[in-house]
Amino acid sequence: MAKRKQYPLRVDPEIWDAVQRWADDEMRSANGQVEWILRRALKDAGRLPKRQASASSSGEKDEPGAA
């Protein structure tokens, strides 16, 4: 697995609470949920890096609930 980039994130507490609740509903960590949200936004904008886009199209699930 590739090394992950660590990044301190400042976010409004109400936004973080909403992300945490969403993550709990999807059985993910809050960090995993943020990464899923970012990946989905990049895919929708056509900006997902090629390596990630090919993994997504080859059957990797990116639907809510897919951990």
C-alpha positions as CSV (number, residue, x, y, z in Angstrom):
1,M,0.0,0.0,0.0
2,A,1.3,3.5,-0.8
3,K,2.3,5.8,2.0
4,R,-0.5,8.2,2.9
5,K,0.0,11.9,3.2
6,Q,-0.7,13.3,6.6
7,Y,-2.4,16.8,6.6
8,P,-3.7,18.8,9.6
9,L,-7.3,19.8,8.7
10,R,-9.1,22.7,10.3
11,V,-12.8,22.4,10.0
12,D,-15.9,23.9,11.5
13,P,-17.1,21.7,14.5
14,E,-20.6,21.4,13.0
15,I,-19.2,20.2,9.7
16,W,-17.0,17.7,11.5
17,D,-19.9,16.4,13.6
18,A,-21.9,15.8,10.4
19,V,-19.0,14.0,8.7
20,Q,-18.6,11.8,11.9
21,R,-22.3,10.9,11.9
22,W,-22.1,10.1,8.2
23,A,-19.0,8.0,8.8
24,D,-20.7,6.1,11.6
25,D,-23.7,5.4,9.3
26,E,-21.3,4.0,6.7
27,M,-19.2,2.0,9.2
28,R,-16.1,4.1,8.4
29,S,-13.7,6.2,10.4
30,A,-14.1,10.0,10.0
31,N,-10.8,10.0,8.2
32,G,-11.9,7.3,5.8
33,Q,-15.1,9.3,5.2
34,V,-13.2,12.5,4.4
35,E,-11.0,10.5,2.0
36,W,-14.1,8.9,0.4
37,I,-15.8,12.4,0.0
38,L,-12.6,13.8,-1.6
39,R,-12.2,10.9,-3.9
40,R,-15.9,11.1,-5.0
41,A,-15.6,14.9,-5.6
42,L,-12.4,14.4,-7.7
43,K,-14.1,11.6,-9.7
44,D,-17.2,13.7,-10.3
45,A,-15.0,16.6,-11.5
46,G,-13.0,14.4,-13.8
47,R,-9.8,15.1,-11.8
48,L,-9.2,11.8,-10.2
49,P,-5.6,10.7,-10.8
50,K,-5.4,8.0,-13.6
51,R,-4.2,5.2,-11.2
52,Q,-7.3,5.8,-8.9
53,A,-9.7,6.2,-11.8
54,S,-8.7,2.8,-13.3
55,A,-9.0,1.1,-9.9
56,S,-12.5,2.6,-9.6
57,S,-13.6,1.5,-13.0
58,S,-12.2,-2.0,-12.5
59,G,-14.8,-2.9,-9.9
60,E,-13.6,-1.1,-6.8
61,K,-16.7,-0.1,-5.0
62,D,-17.1,3.6,-4.1
63,E,-20.7,3.5,-3.2
64,P,-21.8,4.6,0.3
65,G,-21.3,1.8,2.7
66,A,-18.2,0.4,0.8
67,A,-15.4,0.5,3.3
